[in-house]
């Protein structure tokens, strides 16, 4: 759970930095790259757990960050 919160905090910080800087392709990065990277960090960071649980947590984190990127 702590890894999920840390990953989400880093994703929000990166998203805020991109928005403040007015980076080109910031919307694509916010909707695709950040959730994908967060999901990968969760999946590979939870190695002691079974692959099914890691995959589920990674997908939940990626979908949540995608929805936050959409503004829902």
C-alpha positions in Angstrom: 0.0 0.0 0.0 2.8 2.4 0.8 4.4 1.7 -2.6 1.1 2.6 -4.2 0.8 5.9 -2.3 4.4 6.8 -3.1 3.9 6.0 -6.8 0.7 8.1 -6.9 2.5 11.0 -5.2 5.3 10.9 -7.7 2.8 10.7 -10.6 0.8 13.7 -9.3 4.1 15.7 -8.9 5.2 14.9 -12.5 1.7 15.7 -13.8 1.7 19.1 -12.0 5.2 19.9 -13.3 4.1 19.1 -16.9 1.0 21.3 -16.5 2.9 24.2 -15.0 5.7 24.0 -17.6 3.2 23.8 -20.5 5.2 20.9 -22.0 4.3 19.7 -25.5 2.3 16.5 -25.5 1.6 16.9 -21.8 -1.9 15.5 -22.3 -0.6 12.3 -23.9 2.1 11.9 -21.2 -0.6 12.5 -18.5 -3.0 9.9 -19.9 -0.6 7.2 -21.2 2.9 7.4 -19.9 2.4 8.3 -16.3 -0.2 5.5 -15.6 1.9 3.0 -17.5 5.0 3.8 -15.6 3.1 3.8 -12.3 1.6 0.4 -13.1 5.0 -1.0 -14.0 6.5 0.4 -10.8 3.8 -1.3 -8.7 4.1 -4.6 -10.6 7.8 -4.9 -10.3 8.0 -3.4 -6.8 5.7 -6.0 -5.3 7.8 -9.0 -6.2 7.2 -11.1 -3.1 3.5 -11.2 -3.9 1.9 -13.6 -6.4 1.8 -12.4 -10.0 -2.0 -12.2 -10.1 -2.1 -9.9 -7.1 0.7 -7.7 -8.5 -1.1 -7.5 -11.8 -4.4 -6.5 -10.2 -2.8 -3.8 -8.1 -0.8 -2.5 -11.1 -4.0 -2.3 -13.2 -6.0 -0.6 -10.5 -3.2 2.0 -10.0 -2.9 2.6 -13.7 -6.6 2.9 -14.3 -7.0 5.3 -11.3 -4.2 7.5 -12.5 -5.7 7.5 -16.1 -9.1 8.6 -14.7 -7.4 11.3 -12.6 -5.7 12.4 -15.8 -9.1 12.6 -17.5 -10.3 14.8 -14.6 -13.0 12.3 -13.5 
